[in-house]
Amino acid sequence: MNTEEQKRYQALNKDFIQLFKECKDDGLFEPAPFHVAMRLTEIITQTVLGLYFLLYTSYQFLGGFFLAVGIGRIGWVVHEAGHKSLTGNSAVDEVILKICYGKGLLCMNYVATHVYVCVIILTTINHNFQVSAMD
């Protein structure tokens, strides 16, 4: 690396450190329990509505929509819980993570390996998960 590149990287690092400090000062790295509760409520509501419309009405497309959006929103929860930065309590984050990605209600362990989203989530967080059941 030549001196010009080193200067560019030093300037970039300086800017990043400044941005990090500003974000920390603004409280962006502090847990927000109300936001977490609202997000979990949103996911549960979307899942329940999705299943209701899918199973009990003729508006099955709406059920699929609610389920798709709910599953998409789970991605944020899984991401933050995986970093142990969701609630500020790593034990609680671990429980939420397990529920959301397959040790609990939504993916039902190995049974739901056909559900593409669960496979993506499990392999993304580098668990030993064999995708041999994908057919």
PyMOL commands that set and color helices and strands:
alter all, ss='L'
color gray80, all
select helices_A, chain A and resi 3-25+33-56+60-82+90-101+109-112+116-124
alter helices_A, ss='H'
color red, helices_A
deselect
rebuild
show_as cartoon
